[in-house]
Amino acid sequence: MSALHSATHISPSILNCDFMRIGEELDAIANADYAHVDIMDGHFVPNLTFGTAMVEQIVRRCPVPVDTHLMIEDPDRWAPAYAEAGAASVTFHVEAAAAPVRLANELHAKDALVGAAIRPATGLDAVRHLLPHLDMLLIMTVEPGFGGQAFIPNMLEKIRQARELISAENLPVAIQVDGGVKRETIARCAEAGANVFVAGSAVYSADSAYEEIEALRTLANKHAHTLA
C-alpha cells in the first residue's frame, strides 16, 4: 500500500462482475492488488451503482484492499464516508470537488490513500496544484460512467505528460488508468508512465480471472516506465 507509486498494481473493476455471485467474483481476483469499486450517483455520471453500505460489505468480504472511484457530485460531503467504510483508497473527481486540498487532507486523516481523477477532456492544469497532496492521479481513458468502453488513444500523451510532471517534482504519486485496459492497451499505458491499472471487462470476461490478472501484470511489468 505505501509503495503505490513505485510498483505495478492491477485493480480489477467489479462493475463487470456477476453481482448475483459477488462473493465468488471477489474470490476470483484474490491475486489482484486491489478491487476497484465504481461509485456512481446518477448525476455526475448517468449510471447508478453503490453506496457506503455496499462498500462496507465488500470491504469485509474482499480478499484484497478496496479501491473506490467516486463518480459523484459533492465529494467534499460524501467521500469521507467511504474511507470510514473501510476503503483503502478513495478517489474523487476534481471536476466535482469544491475544496480538493481540504478533502485530500481529510481523507488522509481517516487513513485512506487519496486519488484525484480527471475526465478525458480535463487538462492536467486542473490537478497540478493538488499533486503534492495525492497518492494517485487517475487519468480516465474513457468517458466515466459505463464499463466496457473502448480505450481513447489520445490519452497516452496525457499519461506521458502527467508522468513527466510528477517526476519533475519528485512526487510519490502513482498514475492510474481506467477504461479499455486490456492486453492490447496495457503495455502502451505502462510505457507512457501509468503503474496502476483498472481492468474490468478484460478480467471478468476471461475464462480465468486469475490468469488474466497475471497476464496483465506481466505485460505491465515488461513495459513499465522507470519508477522512483
C-alpha positions, 0 to 999 in steps of 0.5 A: 500500500505505501509503495503505490507509486513505485510498483505495478498494481492491477485493480480489477473493476467489479462493475463487470462482475456477476453481482448475483455471485459477488462473493465468488467474483471477489474470490476470483481476483484474490491475486489482484492488488486491489478491487476497484469499486465504481461509485456512481450517483446518477448525476455526475455520471448517468449510471447508478451503482453503490453506496457506503453500505455496499462498500462496507460489505465488500470491504469485509468480504474482499480478499484484497484492499478496496479501491473506490472511484467516486463518480459523484457530485459533492465529494467534499460531503460524501467521500469521507464516508467511504474511507470510514467504510473501510476503503483503502483508497478513495478517489474523487473527481476534481471536476466535482470537488469544491475544496480538493486540498481540504478533502485530500487532507481529510481523507488522509486523516481517516487513513485512506490513500487519496486519488484525484481523477480527471475526465478525458477532456480535463487538462492536467492544469486542473490537478497540478496544484493538488499533486503534492497532496495525492497518492494517485492521479487517475487519468480516465481513458474513457468517458466515466460512467459505463464499463466496457468502453473502448480505450481513447488513444489520445490519452497516452500523451496525457499519461506521458505528460502527467508522468513527466510532471510528477517526476519533475517534482519528485512526487510519490504519486502513482498514475492510474488508468481506467477504461479499455485496459486490456492486453492490447492497451496495457503495455502502451499505458505502462510505457507512457508512465501509468503503474496502476491499472483498472481492468474490468471487462478484460478480467471478468470476461476471461475464462480465468480471472486469475490468469488474466490478472497475471497476464496483465501484470506481466505485460505491465511489468515488461513495459513499465516506465522507470519508477522512483 
